[in-house]
Amino acid sequence: MTITDIKNRLNDPSVRSVLALSQYQPTPEKVAARATAYQTDPDVAAFACIENENSLGVIVLKNRGTQSFEILSIAVDPDRRNQQIGSKLIAYAADHLHCIQITAETDDDAVGFYRSYGFEITSLGEKYPGCIRYLCTLNL
Protein backbone atom coordinates (compact mmCIF):
# COMPACT_ATOMS: atom_id res chain seq x y z
CA MET A 1 0.00 0.00 0.00
CA THR A 2 1.48 3.33 -1.11
CA ILE A 3 0.22 6.89 -1.26
CA THR A 4 0.89 8.73 -4.48
CA ASP A 5 0.01 11.92 -6.34
CA ILE A 6 -2.92 11.22 -8.67
CA LYS A 7 -3.73 14.72 -9.91
CA ASN A 8 -3.18 13.64 -13.53
CA ARG A 9 -5.04 10.34 -13.02
CA LEU A 10 -8.31 11.61 -11.57
CA ASN A 11 -10.25 10.26 -14.54
CA ASP A 12 -8.89 6.71 -14.17
CA PRO A 13 -11.80 4.34 -13.45
CA SER A 14 -10.18 3.05 -10.23
CA VAL A 15 -9.84 6.60 -8.91
CA ARG A 16 -13.27 7.75 -10.07
CA SER A 17 -15.01 4.81 -8.41
CA VAL A 18 -13.63 5.90 -5.03
CA LEU A 19 -14.07 9.62 -5.75
CA ALA A 20 -17.77 8.95 -6.44
CA LEU A 21 -18.17 7.86 -2.81
CA SER A 22 -17.57 11.45 -1.67
CA GLN A 23 -20.20 12.95 -3.95
CA TYR A 24 -23.91 13.43 -3.28
CA GLN A 25 -25.98 11.36 -5.71
CA PRO A 26 -23.07 10.63 -8.08
CA THR A 27 -23.61 9.82 -11.70
CA PRO A 28 -20.80 8.91 -14.10
CA GLU A 29 -21.21 12.34 -15.73
CA LYS A 30 -21.09 14.24 -12.43
CA VAL A 31 -18.04 12.32 -11.23
CA ALA A 32 -16.24 12.85 -14.55
CA ALA A 33 -17.03 16.58 -14.48
CA ARG A 34 -15.75 16.91 -10.92
CA ALA A 35 -12.59 14.94 -11.72
CA THR A 36 -11.90 17.18 -14.72
CA ALA A 37 -12.53 20.33 -12.67
CA TYR A 38 -10.08 19.14 -10.01
CA GLN A 39 -7.52 18.17 -12.64
CA THR A 40 -7.59 21.56 -14.34
CA ASP A 41 -7.49 23.67 -11.17
CA PRO A 42 -3.85 24.62 -10.43
CA ASP A 43 -4.67 25.07 -6.72
CA VAL A 44 -5.90 21.49 -6.29
CA ALA A 45 -3.78 18.55 -5.11
CA ALA A 46 -4.95 14.94 -5.16
CA PHE A 47 -3.52 11.78 -3.60
CA ALA A 48 -4.60 8.16 -3.45
CA CYS A 49 -3.73 5.13 -1.40
CA ILE A 50 -2.94 2.44 -3.98
CA GLU A 51 -2.59 -1.30 -3.61
CA ASN A 52 -2.20 -3.68 -6.56
CA GLU A 53 -3.18 -0.93 -9.02
CA ASN A 54 -6.45 -0.30 -7.10
CA SER A 55 -7.37 2.95 -5.38
CA LEU A 56 -8.33 2.24 -1.78
CA GLY A 57 -8.80 5.86 -0.79
CA VAL A 58 -8.63 9.31 -2.33
CA ILE A 59 -8.16 12.82 -0.95
CA VAL A 60 -8.49 16.06 -2.90
CA LEU A 61 -7.47 19.38 -1.35
CA LYS A 62 -7.56 22.99 -2.49
CA ASN A 63 -4.87 25.50 -1.55
CA ARG A 64 -6.57 28.42 0.21
CA GLY A 65 -3.31 30.34 0.64
CA THR A 66 -0.66 30.63 3.35
CA GLN A 67 -0.33 26.85 3.64
CA SER A 68 -4.02 26.43 4.43
CA PHE A 69 -5.86 23.69 2.54
CA GLU A 70 -9.49 22.66 2.32
CA ILE A 71 -10.45 19.03 1.82
CA LEU A 72 -12.78 19.00 -1.18
CA SER A 73 -13.19 15.23 -1.30
CA ILE A 74 -12.07 12.31 0.81
CA ALA A 75 -13.32 8.76 0.46
CA VAL A 76 -12.23 5.22 1.22
CA ASP A 77 -13.46 2.04 -0.45
CA PRO A 78 -16.18 0.65 1.88
CA ASP A 79 -14.41 -2.74 2.03
CA ARG A 80 -11.25 -1.04 3.32
CA ARG A 81 -12.71 1.32 5.93
CA ASN A 82 -11.54 1.24 9.55
CA GLN A 83 -7.96 0.54 8.42
CA GLN A 84 -6.68 4.11 8.95
CA ILE A 85 -6.53 4.82 5.20
CA GLY A 86 -8.35 8.16 5.51
CA SER A 87 -6.08 9.17 8.39
CA LYS A 88 -2.98 8.19 6.41
CA LEU A 89 -4.18 10.25 3.44
CA ILE A 90 -4.64 13.34 5.62
CA ALA A 91 -1.24 12.87 7.28
CA TYR A 92 0.48 12.38 3.91
CA ALA A 93 -1.18 15.43 2.37
CA ALA A 94 -0.39 17.58 5.41
CA ASP A 95 3.27 16.59 5.25
CA HIS A 96 3.63 16.68 1.46
CA LEU A 97 1.91 20.09 1.12
CA HIS A 98 3.51 21.57 4.27
CA CYS A 99 0.07 22.46 5.64
CA ILE A 100 -0.35 24.59 8.72
CA GLN A 101 -4.14 24.25 8.60
CA ILE A 102 -6.61 21.88 7.00
CA THR A 103 -10.35 22.49 6.91
CA ALA A 104 -13.29 20.44 5.70
CA GLU A 105 -17.04 20.84 5.62
CA THR A 106 -19.05 17.72 6.35
CA ASP A 107 -22.30 16.28 7.65
CA ASP A 108 -23.36 13.93 10.45
CA ASP A 109 -22.08 10.89 8.53
CA ALA A 110 -18.41 11.92 8.62
CA VAL A 111 -18.07 14.38 11.50
CA GLY A 112 -16.99 11.56 13.83
CA PHE A 113 -14.07 10.69 11.55
CA TYR A 114 -12.78 14.28 11.64
CA ARG A 115 -13.32 14.52 15.41
CA SER A 116 -11.35 11.29 15.98
CA TYR A 117 -8.46 12.64 13.89
CA GLY A 118 -8.26 15.75 16.07
CA PHE A 119 -10.14 18.34 14.02
CA GLU A 120 -12.00 21.04 15.95
CA ILE A 121 -15.69 20.82 15.05
CA THR A 122 -18.00 23.83 14.65
CA SER A 123 -21.66 23.36 13.76
CA LEU A 124 -22.81 25.43 10.79
CA GLY A 125 -26.43 24.57 11.53
CA GLU A 126 -28.96 23.33 9.03
CA LYS A 127 -27.29 24.57 5.87
CA TYR A 128 -29.58 22.52 3.63
CA PRO A 129 -33.11 21.37 4.54
CA GLY A 130 -32.76 18.54 7.05
CA CYS A 131 -28.96 18.50 6.83
CA ILE A 132 -26.71 19.87 9.55
CA ARG A 133 -23.24 20.76 8.32
CA TYR A 134 -20.01 21.11 10.27
CA LEU A 135 -16.78 23.02 9.74
CA CYS A 136 -13.82 20.87 10.73
CA THR A 137 -10.50 22.62 11.37
CA LEU A 138 -7.10 21.09 12.07
CA ASN A 139 -4.24 23.40 13.02
CA LEU A 140 -0.84 21.77 12.56
C-alpha positions as CSV (number, residue, x, y, z in Angstrom):
1,M,0.0,0.0,0.0
2,T,1.5,3.3,-1.1
3,I,0.2,6.9,-1.3
4,T,0.9,8.7,-4.5
5,D,0.0,11.9,-6.3
6,I,-2.9,11.2,-8.7
7,K,-3.7,14.7,-9.9
8,N,-3.2,13.6,-13.5
9,R,-5.0,10.3,-13.0
10,L,-8.3,11.6,-11.6
11,N,-10.3,10.3,-14.5
12,D,-8.9,6.7,-14.2
13,P,-11.8,4.3,-13.5
14,S,-10.2,3.0,-10.2
15,V,-9.8,6.6,-8.9
16,R,-13.3,7.8,-10.1
17,S,-15.0,4.8,-8.4
18,V,-13.6,5.9,-5.0
19,L,-14.1,9.6,-5.8
20,A,-17.8,8.9,-6.4
21,L,-18.2,7.9,-2.8
22,S,-17.6,11.5,-1.7
23,Q,-20.2,13.0,-3.9
24,Y,-23.9,13.4,-3.3
25,Q,-26.0,11.4,-5.7
26,P,-23.1,10.6,-8.1
27,T,-23.6,9.8,-11.7
28,P,-20.8,8.9,-14.1
29,E,-21.2,12.3,-15.7
30,K,-21.1,14.2,-12.4
31,V,-18.0,12.3,-11.2
32,A,-16.2,12.8,-14.5
33,A,-17.0,16.6,-14.5
34,R,-15.8,16.9,-10.9
35,A,-12.6,14.9,-11.7
36,T,-11.9,17.2,-14.7
37,A,-12.5,20.3,-12.7
38,Y,-10.1,19.1,-10.0
39,Q,-7.5,18.2,-12.6
40,T,-7.6,21.6,-14.3
41,D,-7.5,23.7,-11.2
42,P,-3.9,24.6,-10.4
43,D,-4.7,25.1,-6.7
44,V,-5.9,21.5,-6.3
45,A,-3.8,18.6,-5.1
46,A,-4.9,14.9,-5.2
47,F,-3.5,11.8,-3.6
48,A,-4.6,8.2,-3.4
49,C,-3.7,5.1,-1.4
50,I,-2.9,2.4,-4.0
51,E,-2.6,-1.3,-3.6
52,N,-2.2,-3.7,-6.6
53,E,-3.2,-0.9,-9.0
54,N,-6.4,-0.3,-7.1
55,S,-7.4,3.0,-5.4
56,L,-8.3,2.2,-1.8
57,G,-8.8,5.9,-0.8
58,V,-8.6,9.3,-2.3
59,I,-8.2,12.8,-0.9
60,V,-8.5,16.1,-2.9
61,L,-7.5,19.4,-1.4
62,K,-7.6,23.0,-2.5
63,N,-4.9,25.5,-1.6
64,R,-6.6,28.4,0.2
65,G,-3.3,30.3,0.6
66,T,-0.7,30.6,3.3
67,Q,-0.3,26.8,3.6
68,S,-4.0,26.4,4.4
69,F,-5.9,23.7,2.5
70,E,-9.5,22.7,2.3
71,I,-10.4,19.0,1.8
72,L,-12.8,19.0,-1.2
73,S,-13.2,15.2,-1.3
74,I,-12.1,12.3,0.8
75,A,-13.3,8.8,0.5
76,V,-12.2,5.2,1.2
77,D,-13.5,2.0,-0.4
78,P,-16.2,0.6,1.9
79,D,-14.4,-2.7,2.0
80,R,-11.3,-1.0,3.3
81,R,-12.7,1.3,5.9
82,N,-11.5,1.2,9.6
83,Q,-8.0,0.5,8.4
84,Q,-6.7,4.1,8.9
85,I,-6.5,4.8,5.2
86,G,-8.4,8.2,5.5
87,S,-6.1,9.2,8.4
88,K,-3.0,8.2,6.4
89,L,-4.2,10.2,3.4
90,I,-4.6,13.3,5.6
91,A,-1.2,12.9,7.3
92,Y,0.5,12.4,3.9
93,A,-1.2,15.4,2.4
94,A,-0.4,17.6,5.4
95,D,3.3,16.6,5.2
96,H,3.6,16.7,1.5
97,L,1.9,20.1,1.1
98,H,3.5,21.6,4.3
99,C,0.1,22.5,5.6
100,I,-0.3,24.6,8.7
101,Q,-4.1,24.3,8.6
102,I,-6.6,21.9,7.0
103,T,-10.4,22.5,6.9
104,A,-13.3,20.4,5.7
105,E,-17.0,20.8,5.6
106,T,-19.0,17.7,6.4
107,D,-22.3,16.3,7.6
108,D,-23.4,13.9,10.4
109,D,-22.1,10.9,8.5
110,A,-18.4,11.9,8.6
111,V,-18.1,14.4,11.5
112,G,-17.0,11.6,13.8
113,F,-14.1,10.7,11.5
114,Y,-12.8,14.3,11.6
115,R,-13.3,14.5,15.4
116,S,-11.4,11.3,16.0
117,Y,-8.5,12.6,13.9
118,G,-8.3,15.8,16.1
119,F,-10.1,18.3,14.0
120,E,-12.0,21.0,15.9
121,I,-15.7,20.8,15.1
122,T,-18.0,23.8,14.7
123,S,-21.7,23.4,13.8
124,L,-22.8,25.4,10.8
125,G,-26.4,24.6,11.5
126,E,-29.0,23.3,9.0
127,K,-27.3,24.6,5.9
128,Y,-29.6,22.5,3.6
129,P,-33.1,21.4,4.5
130,G,-32.8,18.5,7.1
131,C,-29.0,18.5,6.8
132,I,-26.7,19.9,9.6
133,R,-23.2,20.8,8.3
134,Y,-20.0,21.1,10.3
135,L,-16.8,23.0,9.7
136,C,-13.8,20.9,10.7
137,T,-10.5,22.6,11.4
138,L,-7.1,21.1,12.1
139,N,-4.2,23.4,13.0
140,L,-0.8,21.8,12.6
